[in-house]
Amino acid sequence: MAPAPVTPASAADTPAAPQVRQLTVDDGSAGQRLDNFLIRELKGAPKTLVYRIIRSGEVRINKGRCSADSRLQAGDIVRVPPVRLAEKADTQAVPAREFPVVFEDEHLIVVNKPAGVAVHGGSGVSFGVIEQLRRARPQAKFLELVHRLDKETSGLLMIAKKRSALTHLQDQLRDRETGKTYAALVPGAWAANKKVIDVPLLKFVGGDGERWVRAVTSSHDPQAEQAKRSISLVRVVEALPGYSLLDVTIKTGRTHQIRVHLAHEGHAIVGDPKYGDFEANRALARGSLRFDRMFLHARQLRVAHPATGETITLDAPLPPECETLLAALRRPAR
């Protein structure tokens, strides 16, 4: 549903106060995330404002509380609070940028996202992969993220080119019918018999105002009922001096799932700025190896093609800086 038209006011006019809006979700927006829906509806609104009104509870779906990742259905009524946009819109240009393409057809793009690049703007980030890709492909009628990767994580990222592909792929993710495997380097020796982590996770906002996730291990935890079951499958790929290279396949796609699960087991990911060992990370970044990123890489993706149903398996090799670190760790100490 398009925003209400704005009538230009004369200098003598007093701008009308913004009003609550009730937006009806049409078939074209069904299956879309709430944040993406609002970003498109509130033209010119900073993404930080969109996320703030969602977190505050001012946005409602069918009169109920919701979150940024709530999925919309056709016929849903979305309450949007009065929003007064600044007279001077954010004019920071989004640069056009293509990313390394691993797979592309008329339904889907899979890119190899570099570490340090957000997948979308918001929460202090002006733009990400999706905004840059849209700018690079102005002729594209539809480009939407199928899923997310943390800014610090590199690897395979799916972008739908059709609404039907988006909903089909997201249904697969929701029903755990995809295979997403990540390479992770952790300090210490991972126990080979520790193959499954089935620990619920809970999102919360810390005293610093940042979004965090924690493991919930007791039914007596006062927030146990709000935690979501989360399952990660772990396999040791290589035992290195002082470290373990792991393959982690996620059966659920929770926020920060691998990072929190591995940290919960006492093996926080090397370079993780949020849940990792700050001093060890700093030493690695400032030492001779100069490794200053998080060693988490979405290396393999297995998914049923949204149009043909054929299973496709895609791979993204480890970035050069990760391979360089592994090679250094393999060298015997002198």
N, C-alpha and C positions, 0 to 999 in steps of 0.2 A: 504494500500500500504506500503510495507516494506521500511525502510530507505535504502538509497544507501549504498552498501558495502564500508567498509573502508580498504584501502590497507596499511599495516604497512610501515612506512618510516624508512629508515636507519638514523643513527646519522648525516650523512652529508646532508640528504635531508631537504629542507625547507618545513614545513607543508603548504599544499595548503590552501588558504583562503577559508572559508566557503562560499557557494553560496546560493542564493535564491532558494527555492524548491517549486514546484507546485505539490501538492498531490491531487490525484483524490479519492474521497470517494467511496468505493465499497459498495455492498449491505450489507456486514457484519458490516459496521460501520454506516449505515443509522440509524438515530434516536439518535445517540450518541451526548453528549454535546461536544462542541469544546475543552474545557479544558482536558477532559478525552482522547479525540482523540490525542491531542498533547503530553500529558504525555506518551502515549503508543508509539507514533511515535518517539519522541525525547528521545530515551533511554539514561538514565544517566543524563539528564538535571534536575537540581533542580526545584521543583515545583514553587518556587518563581520566577525563570526565565521565566517559561511558563506563569504565570499570568502577569508578567511585560510586555512581548512582546505583549500579548493580549491587555492589558490596553493602551499601547502606540500607538495602531493602526497599528502596523507593520504586524500583521496577518490579512488577508483578506479572505472572502468567496465570490467567484465569483466577485472579485474586490471591494466588498463592505465592509464597517465597520462592526464589529461584537463584541460580548462580550463572556465572558467565558461560559455563559449558552446558547449560540446559538446552535440550533439543526441542525445537518448535514443531508443532503439528498443524496441519491445515485446520483453520477455524479457531485456533487459539487466540485469545484476546490478551495483548501485551499492554500493560499500563506503563506509560512513560511520564515521569514527573515533569513539572515545568522546568525547562532548561533555557537559560538566557545565554546565548553565545556571545563571545567577545566581539566587539565591532571589528577588530582587526584579527582576521583569521590567521592561523598558523601558516606562514608562508614558506616554511622550510621545505625546499624541494626534495622530493623523493628521487634518488638517482635511478636510472634504468640499469638493470643488471641481470644478466643471465647467469645461471649456475650450471655446473657440470651435469649434463643429462645422462642418466643411466638407461632410461627407457622413456619412449614417448610414442603415442599414437593419438587418434582423434578423441579418445576418452580420458587419457591419463598421462601425467608427467611424473617421473620419479627422478629427483635430483640428488646429488651428493652434496649435502649442506656442509660448509666449513664450520669449524668451531668458532665461537665468538660472534656469530650472527644470529639474531633472534628470528623466529619464524614469522612473527607479525609484530606490529607496533602495539604500544600500550604499556601501562605501568612504568613510565619513564623512558620507554624506547619509542623514538619517533616513527621508525619504520623497520620492516624486516623483510624476509625472503618474499613473502606474498606481495607486498606493496611494490618492491623493486621489480619483481617479475611482471606484474601488471603494467608497470610503466614501460618495461622493455617490450611488452607485447600489447600495444594499444588496440590491435585488431581483435584480440581475444574477447569473446563475449562473456565467458565464464571461466574464472580461475578461483578455486577455493581449496584451502588446506583440508586434507582428509584427516590428519592427526597432527600432533605436536612433537617437537624435540626441544629439549632445553637449549638455551642459548649456548651453553658450554659444551654441548654434545655435537659431534659431527656425524655425518652419515646419511642414510637413505630417508628421504622425505617424499611422501605422496601428495600430489596436487591434482584435483579433479578438474577436467575441462568441460564436464557436463553435470547437470544436477542429478541425473539418473546414476552416473558413476559415483558421485559423492555419497548418495544414500546407500548404494549397494556396498561400497567399500566400508563405510562406517558401520553398516549392519554386520559385516564380517568381523570387524574389530570388536564390536559389542558382544558378538556371539562367540568370541575367542576362536574364530575359524582361520586366523592368519598366523603366520610364524614370523616373529620379529626377534632377531638374535643380535646381541650387542657384544663387542669386545671390551673388556674392562681389565685394567691392571690394578692390582691391590697389593699392599705390603703384606709380608708374612706368607706362611704356607697354608693354603686353603685345604681343609680336610677333604680328601677325595670322596669320602662317603657322605659328605654334606651336599646332596644333589637337589634338594627341594627346600625353598623357603616359602612357607605358607603363614605369613604374619600380617594381620590387618594393619592398615595405615589410616592415619587421621590427619587431615589438613587443618592448620590453624594459623592465626596471625600472631606473631610474636610481639614482645614489647618494643621491638625496633620498627614495628609497622610492616615488616617483611612477611611474606608467605613462607611457612615452614610445613614440614610433614614429620610425623613421628610414628614409631611402631607402637602398637597397643598389644601387650602380651598377657594381660590379665582381664578376666571377665568382671573383676571388681573395680576396674578403672571406671571412674564416673562418666567417661565419654566413650566407653566401649561400644555402645549401641550405634554411635555415629561413625565408627571406624568401618572401612570397607575391606572385605577380604581381598588379599593381594598375593599372587603366586608367581614366583620366579624359579626357573630351572637353571641350575649352575653346573658347568662342566669345566674341569681344569684342562686347559689347552697346553700349557707349558709351565713347568716349575723353574723359576729363575732364582739366582742368589738373592735372597731377601724379599722376593716378590712372587706373585702368581698371576699368570695371564689366564683370564677366564672367558668362557662363552656364557652369556646369560640370555636365556630365552624367556620372554615374559608372556604369561598366559592371561594376565590382566594389564590394563594400561593406566595405572594410577600415576598421579603427579609425583615425580622424583622417586618412583618405585625402586629402581635398581640402586640408586644412590643410598636410599634409606635402608633398604634390605641388607646391602653389603656392609654398611656402617653398623647396623644392628648386630651383625655377626662378628663385629670386631675387625673388619677389613674395609675401611672406608677407601673409596676410589682415589688413586693417586691424582693429585691436582684438584680435587673437589674443593672449591672455595667455600662451600656452605656446610657440608657435613664431614669434611676431611680434617686432616691434621695440618693446622696452619703452619707450624714451624717446619714440618717436613716438606710441605709444599714450597715454602719460601726457600729452603735450602736447595731444593731441586731446581727451582727457577733461577737462583743466583749462582749455582755451582757451574761446573764445567759443562754439564749437559744442557743447561739453559732450557729446561722443559717447563713451560709456564702455562699449560692448559690442563683441562681435565681429561684423563685417559678413559673416555667412554665414547664408543663409536658404533653407530647402528650399521653393522656390516652386512647383514643379510635380511632379505624380506621375501616371504613366500605368501602369495595372495592369489585368489581366483580372479581372473580378468572380469571386470564388471559387465562386459558385453557378451563375451564368448564362454565364460565359465572355465576356460582353460587355466590350469595352475601355472603361474609364472614365478620363477625364483630369480631374484636379482642380488648381486653382490657388489659391495663397494670396498676396495682394498683399504687397508690402514693408511692414514695420512703419513707423509714422509717423516714428520717430526715424531710420530709414534714408533715407526719402524726404526728410526735412529736411536731412540731411547732403548728399545728392546735389544738392538745390536750392541749397544754399550753395556747393557746389563749381562749379556751373554759372554762378553769378553772376560777371561779369567783375571782375577786381581793380581797385580804385580807386587 
